[in-house]
């Protein structure tokens, strides 16, 4: 999956978690600004772990605090998982 495909997938998932259409989500705005609470964040990160076969440390959410940053991280990590 390319970084842009991952970004689209993340945008849809975040939109579903916060009840917004993907067109209203800016990938450079931190998740918290969309009102993502801890329960919704767990759901989003559970979806990420399931989709990409990764186990994410909770600090990843702080370090990659926007969809654009997370997409870049996942694209790199996903390549490593696929190639290992």
TORLOSE-952535 format. One record per atom (N, C-alpha, C): residue number from 1; residue in one letter; atom name; z, x, y. Coordinates in steps of 0.05 Angstrom, whole numbers. Example, Ala and Ser with C-alpha at 12.3 -4.5 7.8 and 13.67 -1.06 7.14 Angstrom:
TORLOSE-952535
<1 A N <156 264 -114>>
<1 A CA <156 246 -90>>
<1 A C <156 264 -66>>
<2 S N <142 257 -45>>
<2 S CA <143 273 -21>>
<2 S C <157 258 1>>
end
This chain:
TORLOSE-952535
<1 X N <0 17 -23>>
<1 X CA <0 0 0>>
<1 X C <0 18 25>>
<2 X N <-18 12 44>>
<2 X CA <-19 28 68>>
<2 X C <4 21 87>>
<3 X N <8 38 107>>
<3 X CA <29 33 126>>
<3 X C <24 7 141>>
<4 X N <-1 1 148>>
<4 X CA <-7 -24 162>>
<4 X C <-3 -48 144>>
<5 X N <-8 -46 118>>
<5 X CA <-3 -68 99>>
<5 X C <27 -72 96>>
<6 X N <42 -50 95>>
<6 X CA <71 -51 93>>
<6 X C <82 -65 119>>
<7 X N <72 -57 142>>
<7 X CA <81 -69 167>>
<7 X C <76 -99 167>>
<8 X N <53 -108 157>>
<8 X CA <47 -136 155>>
<8 X C <66 -151 137>>
<9 X N <72 -138 114>>
<9 X CA <91 -150 95>>
<9 X C <118 -152 107>>
<10 X N <127 -130 120>>
<10 X CA <154 -131 133>>
<10 X C <155 -152 155>>
<11 X N <134 -155 170>>
<11 X CA <134 -175 191>>
<11 X C <137 -203 180>>
<12 X N <123 -208 158>>
<12 X CA <125 -235 145>>
<12 X C <154 -239 135>>
<13 X N <165 -218 122>>
<13 X CA <192 -221 111>>
<13 X C <213 -225 133>>
<14 X N <211 -209 155>>
<14 X CA <230 -213 177>>
<14 X C <227 -240 190>>
<15 X N <202 -249 193>>
<15 X CA <197 -275 204>>
<15 X C <210 -297 188>>
<16 X N <208 -294 161>>
<16 X CA <220 -314 143>>
<16 X C <251 -314 146>>
<17 X N <262 -290 149>>
<17 X CA <291 -287 151>>
<17 X C <302 -299 177>>
<18 X N <287 -297 198>>
<18 X CA <297 -306 224>>
<18 X C <282 -331 235>>
<19 X N <267 -344 217>>
<19 X CA <252 -369 224>>
<19 X C <234 -366 248>>
<20 X N <218 -345 248>>
<20 X CA <198 -341 269>>
<20 X C <171 -336 256>>
<21 X N <149 -345 268>>
<21 X CA <123 -338 257>>
<21 X C <118 -308 261>>
<22 X N <104 -296 243>>
<22 X CA <98 -267 246>>
<22 X C <85 -259 272>>
<23 X N <70 -277 284>>
<23 X CA <57 -271 310>>
<23 X C <77 -267 333>>
<24 X N <102 -276 329>>
<24 X CA <122 -274 350>>
<24 X C <140 -249 346>>
<25 X N <134 -233 325>>
<25 X CA <150 -210 319>>
<25 X C <136 -184 329>>
<26 X N <150 -169 345>>
<26 X CA <139 -144 355>>
<26 X C <150 -122 338>>
<27 X N <133 -106 325>>
<27 X CA <143 -86 306>>
<27 X C <159 -63 319>>
<28 X N <159 -62 345>>
<28 X CA <174 -40 359>>
<28 X C <200 -50 370>>
<29 X N <207 -75 365>>
<29 X CA <233 -86 374>>
<29 X C <253 -84 351>>
<30 X N <277 -73 357>>
<30 X CA <298 -71 335>>
<30 X C <303 -98 322>>
<31 X N <309 -97 296>>
<31 X CA <314 -121 281>>
<31 X C <336 -138 294>>
<32 X N <357 -125 303>>
<32 X CA <380 -140 314>>
<32 X C <372 -158 337>>
<33 X N <352 -150 352>>
<33 X CA <343 -167 375>>
<33 X C <330 -193 366>>
<34 X N <325 -196 340>>
<34 X CA <314 -221 330>>
<34 X C <337 -238 318>>
<35 X N <361 -228 321>>
<35 X CA <384 -244 310>>
<35 X C <388 -241 281>>
<36 X N <379 -218 269>>
<36 X CA <382 -213 241>>
<36 X C <412 -208 235>>
<37 X N <425 -227 222>>
<37 X CA <453 -223 216>>
<37 X C <456 -208 189>>
<38 X N <480 -202 181>>
<38 X CA <485 -185 158>>
<38 X C <474 -198 132>>
<39 X N <476 -224 130>>
<39 X CA <466 -238 106>>
<39 X C <436 -236 105>>
<40 X N <423 -241 127>>
<40 X CA <394 -240 129>>
<40 X C <384 -211 124>>
<41 X N <399 -191 135>>
<41 X CA <392 -163 131>>
<41 X C <394 -156 102>>
<42 X N <414 -165 88>>
<42 X CA <416 -160 59>>
<42 X C <392 -172 44>>
<43 X N <384 -196 52>>
<43 X CA <361 -209 40>>
<43 X C <336 -192 45>>
<44 X N <332 -183 70>>
<44 X CA <308 -168 77>>
<44 X C <308 -141 61>>
<45 X N <330 -127 60>>
<45 X CA <331 -102 46>>
<45 X C <330 -105 16>>
<46 X N <340 -128 6>>
<46 X CA <336 -134 -23>>
<46 X C <306 -138 -29>>
<47 X N <292 -152 -11>>
<47 X CA <263 -155 -15>>
<47 X C <249 -129 -15>>
<48 X N <256 -111 4>>
<48 X CA <244 -84 6>>
<48 X C <249 -69 -20>>
<49 X N <274 -69 -29>>
<49 X CA <280 -54 -54>>
<49 X C <264 -64 -78>>
<50 X N <262 -91 -80>>
<50 X CA <247 -103 -102>>
<50 X C <217 -97 -100>>
<51 X N <206 -100 -76>>
<51 X CA <177 -96 -73>>
<51 X C <169 -67 -77>>
<52 X N <185 -48 -68>>
<52 X CA <177 -20 -69>>
<52 X C <191 -3 -90>>
<53 X N <209 -16 -106>>
<53 X CA <222 -2 -127>>
<53 X C <241 21 -117>>
<54 X N <253 16 -94>>
<54 X CA <271 36 -82>>
<54 X C <299 25 -81>>
<55 X N <318 43 -80>>
<55 X CA <346 36 -75>>
<55 X C <352 49 -48>>
<56 X N <357 32 -28>>
<56 X CA <360 41 -1>>
<56 X C <390 45 7>>
<57 X N <396 67 19>>
<57 X CA <422 71 30>>
<57 X C <424 54 55>>
<58 X N <447 41 60>>
<58 X CA <450 24 83>>
<58 X C <444 38 110>>
<59 X N <447 65 111>>
<59 X CA <441 79 135>>
<59 X C <412 78 143>>
<60 X N <395 72 124>>
<60 X CA <366 70 129>>
<60 X C <360 49 150>>
<61 X N <375 27 150>>
<61 X CA <371 6 169>>
<61 X C <378 15 198>>
<62 X N <397 33 201>>
<62 X CA <403 44 227>>
<62 X C <383 65 236>>
<63 X N <375 82 217>>
<63 X CA <357 103 224>>
<63 X C <328 93 230>>
<64 X N <320 73 215>>
<64 X CA <293 61 219>>
<64 X C <297 32 228>>
<65 X N <305 29 253>>
<65 X CA <314 4 264>>
<65 X C <293 -16 273>>
<66 X N <268 -8 270>>
<66 X CA <246 -27 277>>
<66 X C <227 -29 253>>
<67 X N <211 -50 253>>
<67 X CA <192 -53 232>>
<67 X C <172 -30 231>>
<68 X N <163 -20 254>>
<68 X CA <144 2 255>>
<68 X C <156 27 242>>
<69 X N <181 33 249>>
<69 X CA <194 57 238>>
<69 X C <198 53 208>>
<70 X N <207 29 200>>
<70 X CA <212 24 171>>
<70 X C <186 25 155>>
<71 X N <164 15 167>>
<71 X CA <138 16 153>>
<71 X C <130 45 148>>
<72 X N <133 63 167>>
<72 X CA <127 91 164>>
<72 X C <144 104 142>>
<73 X N <169 98 143>>
<73 X CA <188 108 122>>
<73 X C <180 98 95>>
<74 X N <175 72 92>>
<74 X CA <168 61 66>>
<74 X C <141 71 56>>
<75 X N <122 75 73>>
<75 X CA <96 86 65>>
<75 X C <100 114 53>>
<76 X N <116 130 65>>
<76 X CA <121 157 55>>
<76 X C <137 156 29>>
<77 X N <158 140 28>>
<77 X CA <175 137 4>>
<77 X C <160 125 -19>>
<78 X N <144 105 -13>>
<78 X CA <129 90 -34>>
<78 X C <109 109 -47>>
<79 X N <96 127 -31>>
<79 X CA <78 147 -43>>
<79 X C <93 165 -62>>
<80 X N <117 173 -55>>
<80 X CA <132 190 -73>>
<80 X C <140 176 -99>>
<81 X N <147 151 -97>>
<81 X CA <155 135 -121>>
<81 X C <130 132 -138>>
<82 X N <107 125 -126>>
<82 X CA <83 120 -142>>
<82 X C <73 146 -155>>
<83 X N <76 169 -141>>
<83 X CA <66 194 -151>>
<83 X C <86 209 -169>>
<84 X N <110 199 -172>>
<84 X CA <129 213 -189>>
<84 X C <130 203 -217>>
end
